[in-house]
Amino acid sequence: MPSMTELSLSVWCRKRSPASRRQRSRKQRTRLATAKQRVSELEVLLCKIYEDNILGKLSDSRYATLDAQYEKEQSELNAEISALEKAVKSYEKHEKDADRFIALIDKYENFDKLTIAMLNEFIEKILVHERDRKGSIQTTQEVEIYFNFVGRFVPPAFGEVELTPEELEEIRKREERKDRLHQNYLKRKASGAQKRYEDKIKAKKGRNRSQESRHSCRGHCKGSVRPRSAVYRRKRADERSTNSMNITYTQNGDYLIPNIIIRKTKPLGHYGRLRKAYLKMHRPILFNELVLSDRLFEHCAEIDEAAQNRMELIVPQLAKQYGVTEGLKAENQMEWVRQMNACKAQAEEVVKAELIYD
């Protein structure tokens, strides 16, 4: 059963295309067909009056009058056709976008976990506006969510609601307090007191971090364990990871460039490429481990070599088993090729099951 949000979205998509707009679109299509037909008729009339003028059936003055009249009508119709085609295409695009969005809602009617892929399919962009009052803890901040295909959507729950007199009075008092705090914040900012206060807080936080780091060092020296700050733990982890990888650097100006050497290797064979594609598609964890440890190419190369050795061993055995001999090749070469291809295909299935798709 669809949720209330789904129903609200579906109804909202349909309301964006009311009956009056659909009726207007039908009239525009009818008018577009009529205008195009009239343009074709004018082309015929222009050719006819030109021929009549050449044959002497129509005087030059009369021809000039009719030609100017038809030309004017034709230019007006072409402009109208361009506008009508643009309006009709816009309406058709709007209808398709609404249908695609509703289909997207139906696709994710039931789900257990909201994923990033789902958000990317639904949301085009999110605009976060500046807070109404800076320096106030309780303030409002407008957030606009634009969905793919349909644009901005405001849920019905965010609409206007009727409030009781007590709630209105409480809101009025809260807004007055916000205004007062906001004015005080602007005064402190203008006088520089706000910046001094923020600098003082930053300096205090810096002293606390340095004290935590010193306490941690003392604790290790005395043999006791003390809690470390998040910054210190992260720094030590970075040092350990750098030392364990044994990476050397070359200084180029203000930058340290890692000394990375790309090994020269021969291209992977058929079975090595199959193994790599299989790991990437069906064993992503193992694939990432091999990539991060720089062992992917080595692994695929070993698989490729082992698969080729197995093929060289299995194919002759199958050929001997099925009687695919040199005598058959001399008697009926096409039959020999057919049976050898069957042996190779059977051997390849064995190799793939043992080595590639393991």
C-alpha positions as CSV (number, residue, x, y, z in Angstrom):
1,M,0.0,0.0,0.0
2,P,1.5,3.4,-0.9
3,S,2.5,5.8,1.8
4,M,1.1,9.2,2.4
5,T,4.3,10.8,1.1
6,E,4.0,8.8,-2.1
7,L,0.4,9.7,-2.6
8,S,1.2,13.4,-2.0
9,L,4.0,13.3,-4.6
10,S,1.7,11.5,-7.1
11,V,-1.1,13.9,-6.6
12,W,1.2,16.9,-6.7
13,C,2.7,15.7,-10.0
14,R,-0.8,15.4,-11.5
15,K,-1.9,18.8,-10.1
16,R,1.0,20.5,-11.9
17,S,-0.9,19.6,-15.1
18,P,-4.5,20.6,-14.6
19,A,-7.4,20.0,-16.9
20,S,-7.3,23.6,-18.3
21,R,-3.7,23.2,-19.3
22,R,-4.4,19.8,-21.0
23,Q,-7.3,21.4,-22.9
24,R,-5.1,24.3,-23.9
25,S,-2.5,21.9,-25.2
26,R,-5.1,20.1,-27.3
27,K,-6.2,23.5,-28.8
28,Q,-2.6,24.4,-29.5
29,R,-2.0,21.1,-31.4
30,T,-5.1,21.7,-33.5
31,R,-4.1,25.2,-34.2
32,L,-0.5,24.0,-35.1
33,A,-1.9,21.5,-37.7
34,T,-4.1,24.2,-39.2
35,A,-1.3,26.7,-39.4
36,K,1.0,24.2,-41.1
37,Q,-1.7,23.4,-43.6
38,R,-2.3,27.0,-44.4
39,V,1.5,27.6,-44.9
40,S,1.5,24.8,-47.5
41,E,-1.6,26.4,-49.2
42,L,0.2,29.7,-49.3
43,E,3.2,28.1,-51.0
44,V,0.9,26.8,-53.7
45,L,-0.8,30.2,-54.1
46,L,2.5,32.0,-54.4
47,C,3.6,29.7,-57.2
48,K,0.2,30.1,-58.9
49,I,0.2,33.9,-58.9
50,Y,3.8,33.9,-60.2
51,E,2.9,31.7,-63.1
52,D,-0.2,33.8,-63.8
53,N,1.9,36.9,-63.8
54,I,4.5,35.3,-66.2
55,L,1.7,34.2,-68.6
56,G,0.1,37.7,-68.5
57,K,-3.1,36.6,-66.7
58,L,-2.3,38.7,-63.7
59,S,-1.1,42.3,-63.8
60,D,2.1,43.4,-62.2
61,S,0.4,45.6,-59.7
62,R,-2.1,43.0,-58.7
63,Y,0.7,40.4,-58.4
64,A,2.8,42.7,-56.2
65,T,-0.2,43.2,-53.9
66,L,-1.0,39.5,-53.6
67,D,2.6,38.6,-53.2
68,A,3.1,41.0,-50.3
69,Q,-0.1,39.9,-48.6
70,Y,0.8,36.2,-48.9
71,E,4.3,36.9,-47.7
72,K,3.1,38.7,-44.7
73,E,0.6,36.0,-43.8
74,Q,3.2,33.3,-44.3
75,S,5.8,35.1,-42.0
76,E,3.1,35.5,-39.3
77,L,2.1,31.9,-39.5
78,N,5.8,30.7,-39.3
79,A,6.3,32.7,-36.1
80,E,3.1,31.3,-34.7
81,I,4.1,27.7,-35.6
82,S,7.5,28.2,-33.9
83,A,5.8,29.4,-30.7
84,L,3.1,26.6,-30.8
85,E,5.8,23.9,-31.4
86,K,7.7,25.2,-28.4
87,A,4.6,25.2,-26.2
88,V,3.6,21.7,-27.2
89,K,7.1,20.2,-26.7
90,S,7.2,21.9,-23.3
91,Y,3.9,20.3,-22.3
92,E,4.9,16.9,-23.6
93,K,8.2,17.1,-21.7
94,H,6.3,18.0,-18.5
95,E,4.0,15.1,-18.9
96,K,6.9,12.6,-19.5
97,D,8.8,14.0,-16.5
98,A,5.8,13.5,-14.3
99,D,5.3,9.9,-15.5
100,R,9.0,9.1,-15.0
101,F,8.9,10.5,-11.5
102,I,5.8,8.5,-10.6
103,A,7.5,5.4,-12.0
104,L,10.5,6.2,-9.9
105,I,8.3,6.3,-6.8
106,D,6.7,3.0,-7.7
107,K,10.2,1.5,-8.2
108,Y,11.2,2.3,-4.6
109,E,7.7,1.7,-3.0
110,N,9.2,-0.7,-0.4
111,F,12.8,-0.4,0.8
112,D,14.6,-1.1,4.1
113,K,17.6,1.2,3.7
114,L,18.0,4.6,2.0
115,T,21.1,4.4,-0.2
116,I,23.2,7.1,-1.9
117,A,22.1,5.6,-5.3
118,M,18.5,6.1,-4.4
119,L,19.1,9.7,-3.4
120,N,20.9,10.4,-6.6
121,E,18.0,9.1,-8.6
122,F,15.5,11.2,-6.8
123,I,17.2,14.5,-5.9
124,E,18.6,16.9,-8.4
125,K,20.0,19.5,-6.0
126,I,19.5,20.9,-2.5
127,L,19.7,24.7,-1.8
128,V,20.5,25.6,1.8
129,H,19.8,29.3,2.4
130,E,21.4,31.5,5.0
131,R,19.9,31.5,8.5
132,D,17.3,34.2,9.2
133,R,19.3,35.5,12.2
134,K,23.0,35.0,12.8
135,G,24.1,34.6,16.4
136,S,20.8,33.0,17.5
137,I,20.6,29.4,18.6
138,Q,16.8,29.2,17.8
139,T,16.3,30.4,14.3
140,T,14.9,29.2,11.0
141,Q,16.8,28.2,7.9
142,E,15.2,27.5,4.6
143,V,16.2,24.4,2.7
144,E,14.9,23.8,-0.9
145,I,14.9,20.2,-2.3
146,Y,14.7,19.9,-6.1
147,F,13.7,16.5,-7.4
148,N,14.7,15.1,-10.7
149,F,12.0,15.5,-13.4
150,V,9.6,17.6,-11.3
151,G,11.6,20.3,-9.6
152,R,10.9,21.6,-6.1
153,F,8.4,19.8,-3.9
154,V,7.0,21.1,-0.6
155,P,5.2,18.4,1.4
156,P,1.7,19.1,2.5
157,A,2.8,18.8,6.2
158,F,4.9,21.9,5.7
159,G,1.9,24.1,4.7
160,E,0.1,26.6,6.9
161,V,-1.5,25.3,10.1
162,E,-3.9,27.0,12.4
163,L,-2.4,27.9,15.8
164,T,-4.1,28.5,19.1
165,P,-3.8,32.0,20.8
166,E,-1.4,30.5,23.4
167,E,0.9,29.2,20.7
168,L,0.8,32.5,18.8
169,E,1.7,34.4,22.0
170,E,4.6,32.0,22.7
171,I,5.8,32.4,19.1
172,R,5.6,36.2,19.4
173,K,7.7,36.2,22.6
174,R,10.2,33.9,21.1
175,E,10.6,36.0,18.0
176,E,11.0,39.2,20.2
177,R,13.8,37.4,22.1
178,K,15.4,36.3,18.8
179,D,15.3,39.9,17.6
180,R,16.9,41.2,20.8
181,L,19.7,38.6,20.7
182,H,20.3,39.2,17.0
183,Q,20.6,43.0,17.6
184,N,23.1,42.3,20.4
185,Y,25.1,40.0,18.1
186,L,25.2,42.8,15.5
187,K,26.4,45.3,18.0
188,R,29.1,43.0,19.3
189,K,30.2,42.3,15.8
190,A,30.4,46.0,14.9
191,S,32.4,46.8,18.0
192,G,34.8,43.8,17.6
193,A,33.8,42.1,20.8
194,Q,32.4,39.1,18.9
195,K,35.7,38.5,17.1
196,R,37.7,38.8,20.4
197,Y,35.4,36.3,22.0
198,E,35.7,33.8,19.1
199,D,39.5,34.2,19.1
200,K,39.5,33.5,22.9
201,I,37.5,30.3,22.4
202,K,39.8,29.1,19.7
203,A,42.9,29.8,21.8
204,K,41.4,27.9,24.7
205,K,40.6,24.9,22.6
206,G,44.2,25.0,21.3
207,R,45.6,25.0,24.8
208,N,43.3,22.1,25.8
209,R,44.5,20.0,22.9
210,S,48.2,20.7,23.7
211,Q,47.6,19.8,27.4
212,E,45.9,16.5,26.4
213,S,48.9,15.7,24.2
214,R,51.4,16.3,27.0
215,H,49.3,14.3,29.5
216,S,49.3,11.4,27.0
217,C,53.1,11.5,26.6
218,R,53.6,11.6,30.4
219,G,51.2,8.7,30.9
220,H,53.2,6.5,28.5
221,C,56.5,7.4,30.1
222,K,55.1,6.4,33.6
223,G,53.6,3.2,32.2
224,S,50.0,4.3,32.6
225,V,47.5,4.7,29.8
226,R,45.6,7.9,29.4
227,P,43.0,8.9,26.9
228,R,44.4,10.5,23.8
229,S,42.8,13.2,21.7
230,A,41.3,12.4,18.3
231,V,43.9,14.7,16.6
232,Y,46.9,12.9,18.3
233,R,45.5,9.4,17.5
234,R,45.0,10.4,13.9
235,K,48.5,11.8,13.7
236,R,50.1,8.6,15.1
237,A,48.0,6.5,12.7
238,D,49.2,8.5,9.7
239,E,52.8,8.2,10.9
240,R,52.5,4.4,11.3
241,S,50.9,4.0,7.9
242,T,53.6,6.1,6.2
243,N,56.4,4.2,7.9
244,S,54.9,0.8,7.1
245,M,54.6,1.6,3.4
246,N,58.3,2.8,3.2
247,I,57.5,5.6,0.8
248,T,60.3,8.0,-0.1
249,Y,59.7,11.5,-1.4
250,T,61.5,14.1,-3.5
251,Q,61.1,17.8,-2.6
252,N,60.0,19.9,-5.5
253,G,59.7,23.5,-4.3
254,D,57.1,23.5,-1.5
255,Y,55.7,20.0,-2.4
256,L,56.8,16.5,-1.6
257,I,56.4,14.2,-4.5
258,P,56.3,10.4,-3.8
259,N,58.9,8.3,-5.7
260,I,56.6,5.9,-7.4
261,I,58.1,3.6,-10.1
262,I,55.7,1.9,-12.5
263,R,56.8,-1.6,-13.3
264,K,57.1,-2.6,-16.9
265,T,54.9,-5.7,-17.4
266,K,53.7,-7.6,-20.4
267,P,50.0,-7.4,-21.3
268,L,47.5,-9.8,-19.7
269,G,46.3,-12.8,-21.7
270,H,42.8,-13.8,-22.4
271,Y,42.3,-15.7,-19.1
272,G,44.0,-13.0,-17.0
273,R,41.6,-10.4,-18.4
274,L,38.6,-12.8,-17.6
275,R,39.9,-13.2,-14.1
276,K,40.2,-9.4,-13.6
277,A,36.7,-8.8,-14.9
278,Y,35.3,-11.5,-12.7
279,L,36.9,-10.1,-9.6
280,K,35.8,-6.5,-10.3
281,M,32.2,-7.6,-10.9
282,H,31.6,-10.4,-8.4
283,R,34.4,-10.2,-5.8
284,P,34.8,-6.4,-5.2
285,I,36.4,-6.8,-1.8
286,L,39.1,-9.1,-3.0
287,F,39.6,-6.9,-6.1
288,N,40.1,-3.8,-3.9
289,E,42.5,-5.6,-1.6
290,L,44.6,-6.7,-4.6
291,V,44.6,-3.2,-6.1
292,L,45.6,-1.5,-2.9
293,S,48.3,-4.0,-2.2
294,D,49.6,-3.7,-5.8
295,R,49.1,-7.5,-6.4
296,L,46.3,-7.4,-8.9
297,F,48.4,-7.7,-12.1
298,E,50.6,-10.4,-10.5
299,H,47.6,-12.4,-9.5
300,C,45.9,-12.2,-12.9
301,A,49.2,-13.0,-14.6
302,E,49.5,-16.2,-12.5
303,I,46.0,-17.2,-13.3
304,D,46.5,-16.6,-17.0
305,E,49.7,-18.7,-17.0
306,A,48.1,-21.5,-15.0
307,A,45.0,-21.5,-17.3
308,Q,47.1,-21.8,-20.4
309,N,49.1,-24.7,-18.9
310,R,45.8,-26.4,-18.0
311,M,44.5,-25.9,-21.5
312,E,47.7,-27.4,-23.0
313,L,47.2,-30.4,-20.8
314,I,43.5,-31.0,-21.0
315,V,42.9,-30.5,-24.8
316,P,45.2,-33.3,-25.9
317,Q,43.6,-35.7,-23.4
318,L,40.1,-34.9,-24.6
319,A,41.2,-35.2,-28.2
320,K,42.7,-38.7,-27.5
321,Q,39.6,-39.7,-25.6
322,Y,37.2,-38.7,-28.5
323,G,39.4,-40.1,-31.2
324,V,40.4,-36.8,-32.8
325,T,43.6,-38.0,-34.5
326,E,45.9,-36.9,-37.3
327,G,44.2,-39.6,-39.5
328,L,40.8,-37.9,-39.1
329,K,42.5,-34.6,-40.0
330,A,43.8,-36.1,-43.2
331,E,40.5,-37.8,-44.1
332,N,38.0,-35.1,-43.2
333,Q,39.5,-31.8,-42.2
334,M,36.2,-30.0,-41.4
335,E,35.1,-32.8,-39.0
336,W,38.5,-32.6,-37.3
337,V,38.2,-28.8,-36.8
338,R,34.7,-29.2,-35.5
339,Q,35.7,-31.9,-32.9
340,M,38.9,-30.0,-31.9
341,N,36.8,-26.9,-31.3
342,A,34.4,-29.0,-29.1
343,C,37.4,-30.3,-27.1
344,K,38.8,-26.8,-26.6
345,A,35.4,-25.5,-25.5
346,Q,35.0,-28.3,-23.0
347,A,38.5,-27.8,-21.7
348,E,37.9,-24.1,-21.4
349,E,34.8,-24.7,-19.3
350,V,36.9,-26.8,-16.9
351,V,39.6,-24.1,-16.7
352,K,37.1,-21.4,-16.0
353,A,35.4,-23.4,-13.2
354,E,38.8,-24.3,-11.6
355,L,40.7,-21.0,-11.9
356,I,38.8,-18.1,-13.3
357,Y,35.5,-18.2,-11.5
358,D,36.8,-19.6,-8.2
